[in-house]
Amino acid sequence: MSATMSLMVKSVSASMAYAVFSPLHSLKPSTISTRNGRRALPLCCSGSSTPASMSTPPPPISTASTGTAPPVVRRRMRYRKQYPGESKGITEEMRFVAMRLRNINGKKLNDNDTQSEEDDDDDGDNDDNAPEENNSSESDVDGDGGEAETWRPSMEGFLKYLVDSKLVFDTVERIVDDSNDVAYAYFRKTGLERSEGLSEDLEWFKQQGMVIPEPSGPGVSYAKYLEELADNSAPLFLCHFYNIYFSHIAGGQVIARQVSEKLLEGRELGFYTWEGDVQELLKGVREKLNNLGVHWTRDDKNKCLRETSKSFRYLGQIVRLIILELK
């Protein structure tokens, strides 16, 4: 009996010892998160009854680890405002300068022209190379003197005008023909040449007993300036080249009509006649100059616009040789 009791006591003791000191892997561990986000430590004494709120939350995701950067705010691009006529070419820009000179001196500004002048001034703001204003009169070139002026040509003055004009045309045509600059080669034999027609006209006047004068100051000064310009800058010289022919074609018809009626009894001079359509000939020169102008810098173009004012000033002085009298 005592032996049986002793065996039972040992069996119960062994069961209790196994329950208390069971292996660690037989218990379900529980984790508690730490404050610094390091790996949680298992608690062997926790049981399956541990609440879910005690489980470790997932660590926060860092933006640096994802490799994505915050969006970049791009600065808005600012583009320079174009000059009047710039989209069509340098000859159109020069035409706007000519219109401005005509409006200022002829006093033909209207509301639209005034607004255009303001826009032009805005274009030149903060630009050291913007074209300057010039008070030369294009109305002198085209023969339209406005309300306060009228043409009263004399034969002596008209001969001076023809002689000085011949000197200018001789100069530009000789420069273009003799220059080694490839840019000038595009403007040879354009059909606009005037030297030959002027020579024939002066010879006719000589046969009529007229005394042909020597070139005067305006023509000599302009011819000298053109020669200096041709040596230093092809773009600037070519702008004068175009303006000389453009002015003669645009204003020469008015001069020819008035002189022919008052002095020549209706005779038509070779200076004012062309073989073929003169507007088509001028268009060809205009297209060539625009094509060259595409390769010019904005600084060169601005200088050309300033030279346009000079060109009309020189041409106006030559036209005045015919004699421009005030009413």
C-alpha positions as MATLAB code, in Angstrom:
seq = 'MSATMSLMVKSVSASMAYAVFSPLHSLKPSTISTRNGRRALPLCCSGSSTPASMSTPPPPISTASTGTAPPVVRRRMRYRKQYPGESKGITEEMRFVAMRLRNINGKKLNDNDTQSEEDDDDDGDNDDNAPEENNSSESDVDGDGGEAETWRPSMEGFLKYLVDSKLVFDTVERIVDDSNDVAYAYFRKTGLERSEGLSEDLEWFKQQGMVIPEPSGPGVSYAKYLEELADNSAPLFLCHFYNIYFSHIAGGQVIARQVSEKLLEGRELGFYTWEGDVQELLKGVREKLNNLGVHWTRDDKNKCLRETSKSFRYLGQIVRLIILELK';
ca = [
       0.000    0.000    0.000;
       2.716    2.415    0.897;
       4.573    1.421   -2.256;
       1.550    2.278   -4.377;
       1.148    5.731   -2.785;
       4.812    6.489   -3.253;
       4.539    5.685   -6.983;
       1.526    7.998   -7.398;
       3.325   10.892   -5.683;
       6.298   10.560   -8.046;
       3.990   10.482  -11.084;
       2.148   13.691  -10.047;
       5.430   15.452   -9.276;
       6.803   14.584  -12.702;
       3.628   15.932  -14.427;
       3.799   19.214  -12.540;
       7.474   19.615  -13.287;
       6.842   19.050  -16.998;
       4.004   21.613  -16.996;
       6.116   24.291  -15.261;
       9.468   23.646  -16.909;
       8.271   22.718  -20.430;
      10.651   23.559  -23.393;
      10.616   27.175  -24.617;
       9.529   26.254  -28.151;
       6.298   24.781  -26.830;
       5.088   28.170  -25.593;
       3.617   30.847  -27.971;
       5.742   33.913  -27.549;
       4.330   37.462  -27.525;
       6.106   40.599  -28.704;
       6.099   44.148  -27.378;
       7.342   46.979  -29.621;
      10.084   49.240  -28.363;
      10.069   53.008  -28.651;
      13.021   53.298  -30.979;
      11.535   50.997  -33.641;
      14.137   48.225  -33.183;
      13.288   44.515  -33.428;
      10.802   43.394  -30.743;
      11.886   40.968  -27.991;
       9.844   37.791  -27.409;
       8.405   37.204  -23.941;
       8.371   33.512  -23.185;
       6.004   33.873  -20.332;
       3.208   35.322  -22.436;
       0.435   32.989  -23.477;
      -2.153   32.808  -26.208;
      -4.404   35.071  -24.153;
      -2.218   38.183  -24.884;
      -4.440   40.884  -26.530;
      -3.839   41.842  -30.203;
      -3.262   45.520  -29.225;
       0.114   44.527  -27.809;
       1.457   43.419  -31.275;
       4.218   45.455  -32.975;
       2.973   47.972  -35.655;
       4.799   48.063  -39.038;
       7.668   50.543  -39.159;
       6.980   53.856  -40.984;
       8.049   54.065  -44.672;
      10.724   56.631  -45.306;
      10.477   58.743  -48.512;
      14.219   58.507  -48.870;
      14.055   54.739  -49.194;
      11.469   54.955  -52.014;
      13.729   57.092  -54.217;
      10.967   59.598  -55.182;
      11.720   63.350  -54.978;
       9.215   66.154  -54.469;
       7.941   67.767  -57.703;
      10.187   70.478  -59.180;
       8.567   73.843  -59.875;
       9.817   75.015  -63.273;
      10.332   78.704  -63.962;
       8.171   80.092  -66.731;
      10.090   80.859  -69.915;
       9.968   84.489  -71.056;
      10.297   85.152  -74.758;
      11.413   88.419  -76.358;
       8.655   90.361  -78.062;
       9.179   90.458  -81.810;
       9.854   93.651  -83.715;
       7.162   94.820  -86.153;
       7.463   92.744  -89.310;
      10.134   90.445  -87.854;
       8.167   87.291  -88.634;
       8.227   88.104  -92.369;
      11.853   89.128  -92.726;
      14.294   92.006  -92.468;
      12.809   93.868  -95.442;
       9.431   93.973  -93.692;
      11.107   95.354  -90.569;
      12.712   98.072  -92.690;
       9.344   98.854  -94.251;
       7.900   99.507  -90.806;
      10.768  101.903  -90.100;
      10.048  103.702  -93.378;
       6.355  103.954  -92.488;
       7.242  105.361  -89.089;
       9.466  108.025  -90.646;
       6.741  108.938  -93.112;
       4.088  109.186  -90.415;
       6.235  111.260  -88.075;
       7.336  113.781  -90.695;
       4.202  113.744  -92.814;
       1.975  114.050  -89.727;
      -0.241  111.219  -90.919;
      -0.505  109.362  -87.652;
      -3.852  107.861  -86.715;
      -4.956  105.913  -83.660;
      -3.666  102.623  -84.998;
      -0.331  104.167  -85.946;
       0.005  105.702  -82.500;
      -0.593  102.338  -80.871;
       1.951  100.791  -83.230;
       4.475  103.436  -82.207;
       3.934  102.574  -78.553;
       4.412   98.886  -79.304;
       7.617   99.674  -81.166;
       8.904  101.631  -78.193;
       8.149   98.694  -75.926;
      10.181   96.484  -78.223;
      13.197   98.707  -77.743;
      13.044   98.846  -73.943;
      16.113   97.506  -72.186;
      17.786   96.925  -75.541;
      20.923   98.933  -76.159;
      20.812   97.975  -79.807;
      17.215   98.937  -80.445;
      16.735  101.092  -83.538;
      16.881  104.800  -82.889;
      14.366  107.374  -84.009;
      15.438  109.561  -86.894;
      13.627  112.607  -88.142;
      14.606  112.197  -91.769;
      11.792  112.667  -94.231;
      10.710  109.806  -96.411;
       8.127  112.149  -97.872;
      11.036  113.779  -99.662;
      11.897  110.463 -101.259;
       8.444  109.589 -102.503;
       7.626  113.097 -103.638;
       4.715  113.518 -101.239;
       5.449  116.621  -99.235;
       2.297  116.656  -97.154;
      -0.035  119.601  -96.759;
       2.608  122.289  -96.173;
       4.914  121.551  -99.106;
       4.717  121.453 -102.874;
       7.160  120.458 -105.623;
       8.386  123.191 -107.936;
      11.154  121.519 -109.909;
      13.677  123.435 -111.998;
      15.704  122.014 -114.860;
      18.968  122.936 -113.152;
      17.912  121.236 -109.934;
      16.617  118.177 -111.746;
      19.947  117.731 -113.546;
      21.747  117.895 -110.197;
      19.383  115.236 -108.909;
      20.085  112.962 -111.884;
      23.863  113.400 -111.599;
      23.947  112.649 -107.857;
      21.571  109.713 -108.312;
      23.842  108.297 -111.014;
      26.839  108.529 -108.680;
      24.961  106.585 -105.981;
      23.723  103.883 -108.359;
      27.149  103.611 -109.991;
      28.649  103.070 -106.539;
      26.292  100.351 -105.303;
      26.327   98.469 -108.602;
      30.119   98.602 -108.848;
      30.513   97.365 -105.250;
      28.154   94.444 -105.840;
      29.823   93.475 -109.118;
      33.435   93.744 -107.909;
      33.186   92.436 -104.348;
      34.530   89.025 -103.369;
      31.949   88.735 -100.600;
      29.635   85.857 -101.493;
      26.661   87.741 -100.023;
      26.922   90.397 -102.742;
      26.884   87.815 -105.517;
      23.158   87.216 -104.952;
      22.384   90.802 -105.982;
      24.118   90.997 -109.340;
      22.081   91.441 -112.511;
      18.806   91.844 -110.659;
      17.178   93.842 -113.450;
      16.830   96.872 -111.157;
      20.117   98.501 -112.227;
      19.772  102.221 -113.046;
      23.234  103.348 -114.132;
      22.776  102.602 -117.822;
      19.414  104.356 -118.028;
      20.798  107.402 -116.229;
      23.736  107.601 -118.621;
      21.347  107.631 -121.581;
      19.191  110.325 -119.982;
      22.144  112.605 -119.235;
      23.434  112.149 -122.772;
      20.046  113.192 -124.133;
      20.031  116.338 -121.972;
      23.543  117.131 -123.193;
      22.377  116.872 -126.794;
      19.627  119.364 -125.971;
      22.290  121.887 -125.038;
      22.052  121.392 -121.279;
      25.157  121.744 -119.130;
      25.659  118.594 -117.062;
      26.948  119.554 -113.593;
      29.449  117.706 -111.449;
      28.173  115.581 -108.529;
      27.279  117.724 -105.528;
      27.713  117.267 -101.785;
      24.718  114.996 -101.020;
      25.607  112.451 -103.706;
      29.335  112.502 -102.957;
      28.758  112.076  -99.218;
      26.386  109.149  -99.673;
      28.636  107.388 -102.191;
      31.601  107.691  -99.826;
      29.549  106.368  -96.919;
      28.395  103.366  -98.967;
      31.970  102.453  -99.895;
      33.062  102.556  -96.251;
      30.048  100.525  -95.183;
      30.633   97.856  -97.824;
      34.153   97.266  -96.509;
      32.998   96.873  -92.908;
      29.603   95.164  -92.952;
      27.811   93.333  -95.748;
      24.443   93.257  -93.898;
      24.422   97.023  -93.380;
      25.453   97.765  -96.955;
      22.811   95.406  -98.358;
      20.125   97.169  -96.339;
      21.132  100.435  -98.044;
      21.211   98.597 -101.368;
      17.603   97.472 -100.942;
      16.347  100.815  -99.606;
      17.896  102.735 -102.521;
      16.027  100.664 -105.109;
      12.877  100.417 -103.022;
      12.717  104.202 -102.570;
      13.345  104.871 -106.241;
      10.617  102.457 -107.316;
       8.104  103.604 -104.697;
       8.694  107.367 -104.984;
      10.344  107.718 -108.358;
       7.076  107.372 -110.221;
       5.678  110.464 -108.523;
       8.820  112.465 -109.243;
       8.909  111.310 -112.859;
       5.299  112.299 -113.458;
       5.698  115.787 -111.998;
       8.999  116.500 -113.745;
       7.742  115.149 -117.051;
       4.632  117.330 -116.940;
       6.375  120.538 -115.870;
       9.793  120.352 -117.547;
       9.994  117.664 -120.246;
       6.692  118.030 -122.105;
       5.716  114.456 -121.263;
       9.000  112.758 -122.205;
       9.618  109.460 -120.399;
      13.151  109.031 -119.043;
      15.092  105.777 -118.936;
      15.728  106.348 -115.220;
      12.075  105.499 -114.591;
      11.571  102.591 -116.982;
      12.385   98.913 -116.468;
      12.391   95.836 -118.623;
       9.739   93.551 -117.221;
       7.571   93.898 -114.138;
       9.526   96.068 -111.718;
       7.506   94.847 -108.735;
       8.450   91.255 -109.528;
      12.095   92.274 -109.868;
      11.969   93.993 -106.498;
      10.233   90.971 -104.995;
      13.128   88.764 -106.094;
      15.636   91.054 -104.372;
      13.451   91.182 -101.286;
      13.289   87.395 -101.006;
      17.053   87.050 -101.372;
      17.699   89.633  -98.670;
      15.197   87.997  -96.326;
      16.897   84.639  -96.824;
      20.249   86.155  -95.927;
      18.735   87.995  -92.978;
      17.699   84.717  -91.363;
      21.372   84.113  -90.573;
      21.987   87.577  -89.101;
      22.059   88.237  -85.375;
      19.442   90.420  -83.751;
      22.165   92.984  -83.181;
      22.924   93.113  -86.922;
      19.238   93.495  -87.720;
      18.837   96.363  -85.278;
      21.804   98.097  -86.867;
      20.164   97.604  -90.260;
      17.034   99.323  -89.004;
      19.104  102.290  -87.878;
      20.812  102.328  -91.276;
      17.388  102.462  -92.898;
      16.824  105.842  -91.287;
      20.216  107.012  -92.546;
      19.429  105.784  -96.032;
      16.244  107.818  -96.267;
      18.025  110.848  -94.875;
      20.709  110.679  -97.584;
      18.154  110.024 -100.312;
      16.001  112.882  -99.071;
      18.930  115.286  -99.390;
      19.463  114.205 -102.994;
      15.785  114.603 -103.873;
      15.812  118.102 -102.402;
      18.243  119.097 -105.129;
      15.234  119.241 -107.479;
      14.181  122.174 -105.254;
      11.494  121.798 -102.650;
       9.785  125.108 -101.937;
       7.352  125.920  -99.170;
       3.963  127.413  -99.952;
];
